[in-house]
Every structure is written in structure tokens, then in C-alpha cells.
């Protein structure tokens, strides 16, 4: 599966815990997200490009607006913000 960098949302663990506490008793959200750690942040003008390392050791990049800067070393939850990610089958590439 291929996901655009702009379609990835990084939510710092502290925010996720606050959301969980506020939504206690609510139905769980589908997908739930994966845990990762921010290992690099680059300023690109109106956005930041983050590199995060998943628990599996794989890395991925996300691009987010500069309204909130997430520090390198921060634990985050990685979520896909598009409701329907586009899937490409390997033989069609």
C-alpha cells in the first residue's frame, strides 16, 4: 500500500492519552494507529517533514503543517487521515 506523506497524521502520545481519557466509554475508532518515534524533523516553509521509526524498525515520512512542531524523540501514534487509501497491486507498478 502506498500512502501520501500529506495523508499521515502524527499524534504525540500525550495528546492520544488525553483523547483516550476524554473519550472513555466511547466506541473504539477503527484503525487505531501504530506507535512510532520521531527521528528527524525538517522545516519546509509552511510544513514540516517528519521521519518516524515504527516498532518494526521501518521508517516512514509524514508532512504536516507547522502549526504544531513535534520534537525529535517524541513517541507518536501514526494514523492515516484519508478515509480510503489508494491501494496499488505490485504487478500493476
MOWOZI-V726871 format. One record per run of one state. SS is the DSSP state (a for helix, b for strand, c for the rest). FROM is the first residue (numbers start at 1). LEN is the number of residues. Records with the same first field share a line. If there is no record, write none. Layout:
SS = FROM-LEN  FROM-LEN
This chain:
c = 1-4  23-11  44-3  55-4  66-9  81-9  93-1
a = 5-3  13-10  90-3
b = 8-5  34-10  47-8  59-7  75-6
